[in-house]
């Protein structure tokens, strides 16, 4: 019998299957472009390409938006979602934004040219409040600013968002009130880097509000207000502030990089010192183990030599005892000889033969005694020679022990020198880090002083301009008043 094995579907295949099933359940025709884009694509190296879902210029109905929203709610395959010129209404935009609140893969969202108004703007603002992965958002060619509430909702979401870096609001009919709302949001936002407000209606008041917001916002590095009827002096002030933010971020990035490099070097030095210390400790342990092993071997050999010496001494004592016994035996024999001599004297005539035999035995006994004495002397000399060799070996072992102790002292001195070197390097690294911090603080203070001088100069210029305009206005009023008087006089 054949065994069927269920092969797990890839993420793209799972998305295609779910999209097709939801279209069938809703009696909608699946969009061919969605099915084509929901396929695995690899580059020349065989790695998966960046996944983009682009349904631009496709007229999406509310039902199709709901189907896409259900698929995107838990999807983790697509990173870009392009919905340019899709004629979305507020309901479709709300459905997609609700789904993207829980989506964790979409980084780029393009809603250009969909004529979104208050409802769509509120949905996008709510999306910005809860989404934590979106980085780029384009709302170009919509009508978010046609009603004040739309920009307010969008600004509320922007104020609390922590991930968005680029926001495109070109051609959205944003008035000075909407610009003020966006300025309040920029005072609280600390992630946005680029804001495009070209071809709106921000005007003088909106420009001033944005300039005031930039005094607190330190992350925005690009703000484009072309086509908003903003005076040139305010645009120049905004450009100066943008330049300050760019320099500030460059200084912070440089300081962070240097701090990271110094921290990495300090960690590397600490790791090297730990490795050297552990290596020295390991070498000391090995030397100590070798010394202990040598000491144990020496003690064992000394014990063996002492045992051998004790055995030799015991044998010597036994030989001395035998010698004493032989001497006692000889003295006894001599006494017997003397007694026999007396007996021979008394019985000289009767025991000549016995005397001769006894003399022969006595000579034999003397020869045996001399042989025993020679053997004893040889044994004593051999024992003395072995004892001298043992003393020489003991002396060599003591010399070797002294050499090992000297080597251990040298290793200890090297370890102390290595520790002193590590401490010196750590001290130099700490001094270098402190100098870098002082230099960064000095540069920051210099930038703030320059900024204050620039603000003072612009403030003086603004006051002089206002005074000049007020004088011209008074002159115009005076001329008008004189003209009216002349007209009245001519009429009379």
C-alpha positions, 0 to 999 in steps of 0.5 A, a space after each residue: 500500500 502507498 503511504 501519503 505524506 503531508 508536505 508543509 506549505 510555504 508561507 507564500 503558498 499558505 497566503 495564496 491558498 487562504 486568499 483564494 478560499 476567502 474569495 470563494 467564500 465571499 463570491 469574489 473573483 481573486 485578483 490575478 496580480 495578488 496570486 502572481 505576487 504571492 510566489 516565492 522569488 529568489 535573487 541570483 544567489 538563491 536568497 529570497 527577495 524582498 516581498 512586496 504586495 503591489 495592487 496599485 491602480 486596481 479599483 478595490 471594493 469594500 469586499 476585496 479590502 476585507 478579504 485582503 485585511 483578513 489575509 494580512 492580519 496574521 501574515 508575516 511574508 510581505 514587507 511592502 504594501 502598495 495601494 496607490 490609486 486604488 480608489 479606496 473609500 473610508 470603509 475599505 481603508 478602515 478594514 485594512 488599517 484594523 488588520 495592519 494593527 496586528 501585522 508585524 511584517 509590513 514596513 512600507 505602506 503607500 496609500 497615494 492617490 486614494 482621496 482619503 478624508 476624515 474617516 481614512 485619516 482617523 483609521 491611519 491615525 489609529 494604526 499609528 497608535 498601535 502598530 510597532 513595525 511601520 517605518 515608511 508611510 505615504 499619503 500623497 495626493 489625498 484629502 486628509 486636510 480637507 476637514 480639520 479632524 482628519 489631521 488631528 487624528 493623524 497627529 494624535 497617532 504620530 505623537 505616540 508612534 515610536 517606529 515611523 521614520 518617513 511620512 509623506 503628506 504632499 498635496 493633502 490640503 493641510 491648512 495652518 491649523 493642520 500644520 499646528 496639530 502636526 507641530 504639537 505631534 512633532 514635539 512629542 515624537 522622537 522617531 520621525 526623520 523625514 516629513 514631506 509637506 509640499 503643496 499644502 496650505 500651511 502658510 505663515 502660522 503653520 510655518 511658525 508652529 513647525 519652527 517652534 516644534 523643531 526647537 524641541 524635536 531633535 530627530 527630524 532631519 528633513 522637512 520640505 515645505 515647498 508650495 506652502 506660502 511660508 515666508 523665506 525667513 521662516 524657511 531659512 530658520 527651519 533649514 538652520 534648525 534642520 542643519 543643527 539636528 543633522 550635526 547633532 545626530 552626526 555628533 551623537 552617532 560619532 560619539 556612540 561609535 567611538 564609545 562602542 569602539 572603546 568599550 569593545 577595546 576595553 572588553 578585548 583587553 579584559 578578555 586578553 588579560 583574563 586569558 593570560 591570567 588563566 594561562 599563567 594559572 594553568 601553567 602554575 598548576 602544571 608546574 605545581 603538579 609536576 613538582 608534587 609528582 617529582 616530590 612524591 617520586 623523590 619521597 618514594 625513592 628516598 623511602 625505598 633507599 631508607 628501607 634498603 639502607 635499613 636492610 643493609 644495616 640489619 644484614 651488617 648487624 647480623 654479620 657482626 653478630 655472626 662475627 662475635 659468635 665466631 670470635 666467641 667460638 674461637 675463644 672457646 676453641 682456644 680455651 679447649 686448645 689450652 685445656 687440650 695442651 694441658 691434657 697433652 702435657 699430662 698425657 703427652 706420651 699417650 695422645 700424640 696422634 690426637 694432638 696432631 688431629 686437633 691441630 689440623 682441625 684448629 687450622 681449618 677453623 682458623 682458615 674458615 674464620 679468616 674467610 668469614 672476616 674477608 666476606 664481612 669486610 667486602 659486605 661492609 664496603 659494598 654497603 658504604 658505597 651504596 650509602 654514598 650513592 644514595 646520598 648523591 641522589 638525595 643531593 641531586 633531588 634537592 638541587 632539582 627542587 631548588 630549581 623548580 622553586 626558582 622557576 615558580 618565583 619567575 612565573 609569579 613575577 611574570 604574572 605580577 608584571 602582566 597584571 600591572 600591564 593590564 591595569 595600565 591599559 585599562 587606566 589609559 582606556 578610561 582616560 581616553 574615554 573621559 577625554 572623548 566625553 569632555 570633547 563631545 560636551 565641549 562641542 555640544 556647548 559650542 553648537 548650543 552657543 552658536 544656535 543661541 547666537 543665530 536665534 538672537 540674530 534672526 529675532 533681531 532681524 524679525 523685529 527690524 522687519 516688523 518695525 519697518 513694515 509698521 512704519 510703512 503701514 503708518 506712512 500708507 495710512 497717512 497718505 491715505 488720510 491725506 488723499 481722503 482729505 484732498 478728495 473731501 476738499 475737492 468735493 466741497 
